[in-house]
Amino acid sequence: VAAAVNALLERLRGALEAERGFTANSAHELRTPIAAALAQTQRLVAELPEGPERERARAIAGALRRLSRLSEKLLQLAKAEGGGLVAEVPAPLAPVLRHVIADIDRQIGHGTDIALSIPANGGPLSDLDPDAFAILARNLIENALKHGEPETPVEVHLDDGLFEVANHGPVVPADLLAGLLRPFQRGPTGAEGSGLGLAIAAAICRGAGLTLDLTSPIPGTADGFRATVRFPAAPRS
């Protein structure tokens, strides 16, 4: 019986690793041809005169950009599910978070809509891998920017043992909240997206032994959505 159970577990492990490897390899191999096709399409848009042909080229460029973002999300999901989420030496998370917000500002211009709160002592140290935390933070912040009210800032709070991202907007029904942590599941929204951002965040939290809680509405308010990550902060020397 023990040998049969071990063999079954080994087959399951092999199947999961093969699935993650296929996802990562496929997304990686797609990045270059997608980037090349997008560059050629953007050049075509610049060369065509205004008219139906140029609008069709713009539509193709938009579809390629969405496909590029999807391949990047799939790579992040494969990394989140593949392990390597805990660093050997604790490191500060605040510089990573500031870098993520600055990068979002450069790419999509939403930096002025983010209200960042970090304690005066510089924020926590953690053994969570810095790259994993960057992916986690970016997905939660991008999700809040995409689905929140455009005239209200996204609130980002980092403290010892706690990382929160909150946005105002329509309330997500309680029966839909848990489903948002599954890949390709989306709430009641008209915003574009792949439905992978919260799934990636959840996979990182599971792999690193963290807790991710979703709340809607934000406690003390009548609307909004809040994602809370709880993690043990590393002791300061």
N, C-alpha and C positions, 0 to 999 in steps of 0.2 A: 504493500500500500504506500509506504513512504517513497519507494522508488517511482511509483506511478505518479504520485503527487508532484515530486520533484521534476519529473519529465514534463508534466503538464505545465508547471510554472515556467520551466525553461522555454517551452514552445510559446507560451504567452509573452514572455519577455522578448523573445526573438521577433514575434509578430509586431509588438509595440515598437521595438527599435527599428524594424524595417519600415513601418508606417511613418515614424518621425523622420527617418533618413530620406524616404521618398519625398516627403513634404519639403524638407530643407533643400535637398538637391534640386528638385523641380523649381522651387522659387529662386534659387541661386542661378540656375541656368537660364531662367527666363529674363533676368534683370538686364543683361546686355542686349539681346535682340529688342526688348521693349524700349530701352533707352535709345537705340539706333533708329527704330521706327518712329519714335516720338520726335527725335531731332529732324528727321527727314520731313515729317508732317509739318512741323513748325516752320521749316524752310519753305515748304509748299504754300503755307498760309501767307508768309511774307511776300511770296512772288506772285500770287494770284490777285487779280483785281477784285474789288468789292463785287459781290454777287452770290448766286446760289452755290457755285463751286467752292468759293472761299468759306462759306458757312459750313458746307459739308466737311471741308478739311479741318475747320475748327472743332466740329463735333467729333471727328476721328481723334484729334489731339486730346480732347477731353476724355474720351474713352481710354486712350493709352495711359493718360495720367492716373486714372482710377485703377487700371490694371497694374501699374507700377506700384501704387500704394498697397494694393492687395498682395502682391508678391512680397513686399517688405513686411507686411503684417504676418504672412505665413512663415517667413524666416524667423521673426520674433517669437511666434508661437512654438516653432520647433525648438528654439533655444530655451524657451521657458519650460518646455516639457522634457528637455534632454538632460537636466541636471547642471552641475557646476554653478549653483546659485549662491553658494556661501564662500566668502573669501577667507584666506588663512589669517589675515591680520585685520582687525577692525579699522574702519576708516570713517571720516566725517561724511555725512550725507548732504549737508547744506551746499558745498561747492558743486556737487553733481546736480542738485536741483536747480541752482542758479544757471548753470550751463544749459540745462534742458529748456528752461524758460527763455533764455536768450536765443537759443536755436529756433524755438517755435516762433519767436518774434521775427527773426530774420526770414523764416520761410513763409509764414502765413499772416504776419503783421498783427498778431493779437496780444503782444506783450503788454500794451497799456490796459488791457482788459483783465489782467491778472493781479489780484491783491495777495502778495506773498507775506507770510508771517513766520518768522524764525526767531527763537528766543535770543536774548542778548548774549548768552554764553556761546553762541555759534551753532547751536543745534546738536543733535545726538551723534555719537559714534555707533557704528553697527558693523557686524560681520556679513551683512548682505552684500553680495558682489556689486561693485559700483555700476557696472554695465547693466546688470539685472535691475538695479534700482532706477537707472536712467530709463530703461524700457518701461518699467512699471509706472513711473511718474509721467512720462510722456503720454502713454496711452490714457491714463486717467485725466490728465489735463486736456488733451485733444478731445476726448469724449465730452468733457464739460463745456469746452468752447463750442463744439459742434451743436450740442443739443440745448445749451442754456439760452436764456434771454440775451439778445445782442446788446442791450443797453445797460446790463448789469455785469459787474466784474465776477470772474471766477475766483473763489476764495481758496487759497492753497496754504495749508498750515502744517509746519513740521516742528515736532517737539520730541522730547525723550519718550520713546515707545509709541509714537503716534504720528501718522501722516494722513492728512485729510484733504480732499478736494471736493468743493461744493459749488453748485451753480443753481441759480433761480430759473424757473421754468415750470412747465406742466408737471403735475404729480404723476408718478409712475404707479399704477395699481399694485397693491401688495402681491397679488397672485402672479405678476409678471417679473418681480424683482429677482427672484432666484434664477429664473430662466435666462436673464441677461448675462449670466456667467458662463453660459454654454456658447460654443462657436456658432457664428452666423445667426444668433438670436438678437432681435432688436425690439425696442419698446415702441410705443405709439409716437412716431416722429416722422417728419417729412424731410429731414436732413439726409444728405448722402452719407453712406458709410458701408463697411463690409460686415459689421456685426462681430468683429474680432477683438476690439480694443479691451473690453472688460474680460473677455475670455483669456486673453494674454495676461492681464493683471492677475486674474484668479489662478492661472497656472504657475506664475512666479510665486505667488503666496503659498500655494500648496507645496511646491518644491522646496521652498526655503523655510517651511514651518511657520508661516505668518498667518494672520487672520484678516480676511477682507469682508467687511460688512457694508451692505448697501441700504440706504435709508431714503424714503421719500414719503411725505415732504420732509424738508430739513426740520429737525426738532425746534420748536418755538416759532415756526413760521407756517404759512398756509400753502406754500408751494416749494418747488426745488427738489434737488437730488444731491445726496452726499455719499461719497465712497470713503471709508475709513480703513486704513491698514494699521494693524497693531503688531508691533515687533519688540522683542527684548533689546533694549539699548545696551551696547557694550559699556562696561565700566570705564571711567576716565582715569588716566594714570596721574 
